[in-house]
């Protein structure tokens, strides 16, 4: 009987993470001082790619598989990207869902097969979108394999650093998102222990994601007595490399040059000119260099949670201003006798001598000019008469003592749109009309100015309209009555349509019935953003954001526990 576990995965990503290459594995062996530990397995057991080869005594040979081989009548192997230490990693295709995936393979009697399955099960249960998701973990036919996402639009940090260091805002975003993700993993008892530049990916949307949580270390038999400190130092090493394009140890690793021999660990701003001082200090606090941190009077960060706090205490680093290209030079046109809209000739250019226009064209041009002149004179006369008439009316109005006047300027001023200003949210609470709540502890994540966190609904089997509930949503508190004109939402899932409604209510929470609220506006969208415009601006202290239709997040043929119609709000702004 095959043993199988499957993660509750959002198929909206429709991709898989890219397995580590053989070159990255070799660099890992060179740079193992990063985590202050040694892999218990010798590099001499590396298999010859694509062949059985001679095996070391006591070693289990990798399974004899080839491109085109199909696992579980579903996953078709395409390309072997790593064959090392008794296991192999492949790029594959999930023929059932028609998407690319990655697969780790090893024999069922491999000494680390049990720990790999346990690590894959734990990583799959986390379900955090900041990590590359484990989709399937199977033991069957004397084979263990782990299936995970493949992200074709993502780029490794190793590739990003090949040409230059990261721009300061990119480095700030990387350390912020990576430290938050690892803090969340450690709260669930999970560690990475193999957090290298090859395990960190930046997607095309600018989001940073981590692959190989727990699984990469289990594949290589890596463990640590201080997992939080190990992962924190690894994040510090990643930030060091992002700022300096150097590896913070003497040995070269991951395509990066190490530090000069004998100088020890020096701060990034001493290695490269122009490095941001705050990020340089943060790097040293994560790497726990006592001499450097003592000189700056800053305590070291020994856990990802402490690193998240240190990042939050820094002044926020804003993105660079976008560069605008100058518009092309304005091309002037000239009006010549016998021509209309012809461009003036460039100076110095040889021009052909124009032939004189025929008499008919000359007479037509003169007639046109006289006609235009007559129309202009008539228009000026009419305008002067209207102006005089308006002045006389104004004088008569003043003589009668009527102080109420209407001028063109005043009319124009009344037609000007009111300036739009953002509204500050003072608090929020989930609104429960029927049944159970969704995730009430996450409502504040919808207005924390971070697109990587948010509040999500439960999954429903029927949709897109929620059939078992009138809807789900959150009530927001502005602290006092404010005039609301619109709400802009950033959503997690696109595809099928999402319907969002706004209601003005008189209390925070679920005490006011939905039927007694005043509906302000509604919108239906199939994208990951929605703007609900209020038909007529009203003043209210509390506003309910109400979802009545949710998109389908994907299909999983094995585990239906968290698959269905659902949505998540990652960011929300109100304007007045």
SULFENMO-V282778 format. One record per pair of residues at least 4 apart in sequence whose ideal C-beta (glycine too) atoms are under 6 Angstrom apart, sorted by the first residue. I is the first residue (numbers start at 1). GAP is how many residues later the second one is. If there is no record, write none. Layout:
{{I;GAP} {I;GAP}}
//
This chain:
{{2;138} {3;136} {4;134} {5;116} {5;132} {6;130} {6;552} {6;553} {7;117} {7;126} {7;127} {7;128} {8;119} {8;553} {8;554} {9;124} {9;126} {10;543} {10;544} {11;543} {12;481} {12;541} {14;85} {15;134} {15;135} {15;136} {15;137} {16;84} {16;85} {16;86} {16;132} {16;133} {16;134} {17;85} {17;115} {17;131} {17;132} {17;133} {17;134} {17;194} {19;62} {19;63} {19;70} {19;83} {20;4} {20;5} {20;62} {20;178} {21;60} {22;60} {24;174} {25;59} {27;4} {27;226} {27;227} {29;14} {30;221} {30;223} {31;220} {31;222} {33;216} {34;203} {35;195} {39;181} {40;181} {41;44} {41;180} {45;11} {45;14} {45;40} {46;38} {47;6} {47;15} {47;36} {48;5} {49;34} {55;4} {55;6} {60;26} {60;47} {60;49} {60;50} {62;24} {62;26} {63;44} {63;80} {65;4} {67;10} {67;11} {69;8} {70;6} {71;4} {71;74} {74;21} {74;22} {75;17} {75;19} {76;16} {76;17} {76;19} {77;13} {77;15} {78;13} {78;14} {79;12} {80;8} {80;10} {81;8} {82;7} {83;5} {86;24} {87;19} {87;132} {88;17} {89;15} {90;13} {92;9} {92;11} {94;5} {94;7} {100;50} {101;46} {101;49} {102;46} {102;48} {103;42} {103;44} {104;42} {105;40} {106;4} {106;7} {106;38} {108;5} {108;31} {108;34} {108;35} {108;36} {112;4} {112;109} {113;31} {115;103} {116;102} {116;103} {117;20} {119;95} {119;96} {119;99} {120;14} {120;17} {120;26} {120;95} {122;68} {122;92} {123;11} {123;90} {123;91} {123;92} {124;10} {126;62} {128;56} {130;51} {130;79} {131;79} {131;82} {132;16} {132;17} {132;77} {132;79} {133;16} {134;14} {135;12} {135;13} {136;11} {137;9} {138;7} {139;5} {153;50} {153;51} {154;47} {154;49} {155;4} {155;5} {155;47} {156;42} {156;45} {157;40} {157;43} {158;39} {158;40} {158;96} {158;97} {161;80} {161;84} {165;78} {165;80} {166;4} {166;5} {166;76} {168;108} {169;148} {169;150} {171;71} {171;72} {172;145} {174;4} {174;34} {174;68} {175;4} {175;64} {176;135} {177;31} {177;275} {178;30} {178;57} {179;56} {179;125} {179;128} {179;129} {180;128} {181;29} {182;49} {182;122} {183;121} {183;122} {183;125} {185;5} {186;42} {186;118} {190;24} {191;36} {191;40} {192;21} {192;39} {193;24} {193;29} {193;31} {193;37} {194;18} {194;22} {194;23} {195;4} {195;36} {195;39} {197;57} {199;12} {199;13} {201;8} {202;6} {203;4} {212;4} {217;5} {224;6} {226;4} {228;75} {229;73} {232;54} {232;69} {232;70} {232;71} {232;72} {232;75} {233;54} {235;51} {236;47} {236;50} {236;51} {237;11} {239;44} {240;8} {240;28} {240;43} {241;6} {241;15} {243;25} {243;32} {244;24} {244;27} {244;28} {246;10} {246;11} {246;25} {247;6} {247;9} {247;11} {249;9} {250;8} {250;9} {250;11} {251;7} {252;5} {252;6} {265;24} {266;4} {267;13} {267;17} {267;25} {268;7} {268;12} {268;15} {269;6} {269;8} {269;11} {275;5} {278;36} {281;15} {282;28} {284;5} {284;8} {284;9} {285;8} {285;13} {285;15} {285;16} {286;15} {286;21} {288;12} {290;4} {293;5} {293;7} {301;5} {301;6} {301;9} {333;8} {333;10} {334;10} {337;28} {338;19} {338;23} {345;4} {345;6} {357;4} {357;5} {397;5} {406;4} {420;155} {421;155} {422;153} {423;55} {423;59} {423;151} {423;153} {425;22} {425;51} {426;51} {426;53} {427;50} {428;15} {428;46} {428;48} {429;46} {429;79} {429;80} {430;7} {430;10} {430;13} {430;44} {431;42} {431;44} {431;79} {431;113} {432;5} {432;78} {433;37} {433;81} {434;35} {435;34} {438;19} {438;20} {438;34} {439;16} {439;17} {442;13} {443;12} {443;31} {445;8} {445;9} {445;10} {446;8} {446;9} {446;123} {446;126} {447;125} {451;119} {451;120} {454;114} {454;115} {454;116} {455;114} {456;112} {457;15} {457;109} {457;110} {459;103} {459;105} {459;107} {460;6} {460;104} {460;105} {461;103} {462;5} {463;87} {463;102} {464;32} {464;85} {464;86} {464;101} {465;84} {471;75} {471;76} {471;77} {472;75} {473;71} {473;72} {473;73} {473;74} {474;71} {475;33} {475;67} {475;69} {476;67} {477;31} {477;65} {478;4} {478;63} {480;61} {481;58} {481;60} {482;94} {483;54} {483;56} {483;93} {484;50} {484;59} {484;92} {485;49} {485;52} {485;90} {485;91} {486;47} {486;89} {487;15} {487;45} {487;87} {488;43} {488;85} {489;41} {489;80} {489;83} {490;39} {490;80} {490;81} {491;37} {491;76} {492;76} {492;78} {493;58} {493;60} {493;74} {494;33} {494;34} {495;56} {496;55} {496;56} {497;27} {497;29} {498;27} {498;53} {498;69} {499;25} {499;49} {499;50} {500;23} {500;30} {500;32} {500;47} {501;21} {501;45} {502;18} {502;19} {502;30} {503;14} {503;16} {503;41} {504;14} {504;16} {504;34} {504;36} {505;7} {505;12} {505;37} {505;39} {506;6} {507;4} {507;5} {508;34} {520;14} {521;11} {521;12} {521;13} {521;14} {523;7} {523;9} {525;5} {547;20} {550;15} {550;16} {550;17} {552;13} {553;13} {556;7}}
//
